[in-house]
């Protein structure tokens, strides 16, 4: 339990130190408006993966129903 608590504290302290650094590339992309293209692309990819997983789950559920009927 102590190890897990120490790990969580170290994790959050490292995240806090990373969040304070400035990233020049992100600032440049934000100022030119290209960051919205990147975010849009990522959202499109993630939605595609989510849709794919939902369709696969539906197909597996249908196959499981057919197997259980026999």
N, C-alpha and C positions, 0 to 999 in steps of 0.2 A: 504494500500500500504506500509506503514511504517513497519507493522508487517511482511509482506512477505519479504521485504528487509532485516530486522533484522534476520529473520529465515534463509535466504540464506547465510548471512554472518556467522552466528553461525554454520551452517552446514559445510561450507567450512573450517572454522577454526578448527572444531573438526576432520574433515577428515585429515587435515594437521598434527594434533598432533598424530593421530593414525598411520600415515604412517612413522613416525620416530622411532617407537619402533621396536626392533628386535624380531623375532619369532624363537625360537630355533628349534621347530619341523620342520618348513619350511626349515631352513638351513640344518638340518640333512637329510631331505628327498631329498633336492637338491644335497647334496654331495654324497649320495648313489645312485642317479639316480631314486629313486622311485617317485619323483614329476612328472616325465613324464608319469608314469602309471596313476597317479591320474588325471592329465590334460587330458590324452587320454580317460579315463573313463568318465570324465565330458563332453568332446566334443561329445563322442558317445551318451550319454544320451540326451544331448541337440539337437543333430541332429535327434535322434529318435522322440523326442517330436515335433520338427519342421516338420518332415515328416508326423507324425500322424495328426497334425493340417492342413497341406496342403491337405491331403487326405480327412479329414472330411469336409473341406471347399468345395472341389470339389464335394463331394456327396451332400452337402446341396444345392449348386448351381444347380446341376442337378434336385434335387427334386423341387426347386423353379421354374425352367423352366417348368417342367411338370405341376405344379399347375397353373402357369400363362397361359398355353396353353388351359386349360379347360374352 
